Amino acid sequence: MKIATFNVNSIRKRLPIVLDWLDRHKPDVLCLQETKVQDAEFPLLALTEAGYAVSFRGIKGYNGVAVLSRTKPDAVFYGFDDNGDPDDSRLMRVIVRGIPIINTYVPQGYQIDSPKYAYKLRWFDRLRRYFAKHLSPEQPAIWCGDMNVAPRPIDVHSPEKHLKHVCYHQDARKAYEEAVKWGWQDVFVKLYPERQQYTFWDYRAPSSLEANKGWRIDHILATAPLAATCVRRTWTSRRGARRILRITPFCGRSSPSRTSRIDWLQVLNEQEAIGRRGLAERKKEVDIGLRGAKDSSDRTIVSGEEFGLSRSAMSTQRGGLRQGRRRSSPAPIRHLKPRSRLAA
């Protein structure tokens, strides 16, 4: 079973990217964060026509989570159920083929002296209690998404300069660590504890991508039964004029009774190198379908993990998400094939 996660930063703006990638890679499950659309305007028809059952929850303009699955989920749950604010546009739990998948878009926090940061810290505490209520560390489960926390110094460039940043402040790291202690293992850290690999580059910082001034704030975590299956991880990297593609780990576990596998493709942040280009040039790019001047991020497939049930079934997935022109009707979008500088 192939599972992917993607911070889409507006599903309507990047619908051509998603549909094109779904058509080429055909994952069994795709988790989306930051869909930025209220439910009544979610592009349901285009995604169902692509062959997916779609579960989603969102609000106008920000947040929003969704899960696409080829088979109807066994169950779908939205938000917290602790008698507080459910915050259901940030948290989903779906059960697909018996495996719980937690899809989260953790609050960013704004500034450490703001109420939003205090809310972020409480959010992690609520999430740990949510895990304890609905999951077991001894059973297979996945937690993925945009966590908005770089846990270790190696996970952020120039860590000494970001001690008061909401994604690296000691209180945020501690809150995230406490949630992880419930029973999760960071698969990347488990295999490569000393490797520096970022998942996000700030588009507002000139040349951050070229200079590799990034953050590892998107994570894949698994309970012990699944984390133990990860036996191999590979990295490739391709740089084009505007995109970077990273494909990572593929893991397998032998099983005498089953030959299927769980592929985990983590879609992480990737920023275009705007540099010193002027507004006129950016407007020109909008016209040819690259990106809009107001976009806050652009993401592509950059990592993959396979928690397999058959080592012989392991295979390397290649490809990326590409942004094309925005269209209003679903049918043309489905068949849109934007040009790519990263064709495999």
Secondary structure, DSSP 8 states (H G I E B T S, - for coil): -EEEEEE-S-TTTTHHHHHHHHHHH--SEEEEE-----GGGS-HHHHHHTT-EEEEE--SSS--EEEEESS--SEEEES--SSS---TTTEEEEEETTEEEEEEE----S-TTSHHHHHHHHHHHHHHHHHHHH--TTS--EEEEE-----SGGGBSSGGG-TTSTTT-HHHHHHHHHHHTTT-EEHHHHH-TT----SEE-TTSTTTTTTT-EE--EEEEE-HHHHTT------EEEE-SS-EEEE---B----SS---EEEEEEEEEE----TT--HHHHHHHHHTTS--TT---EEEEEEEEEEES-GGG--------------SSHHHHHT-----S---
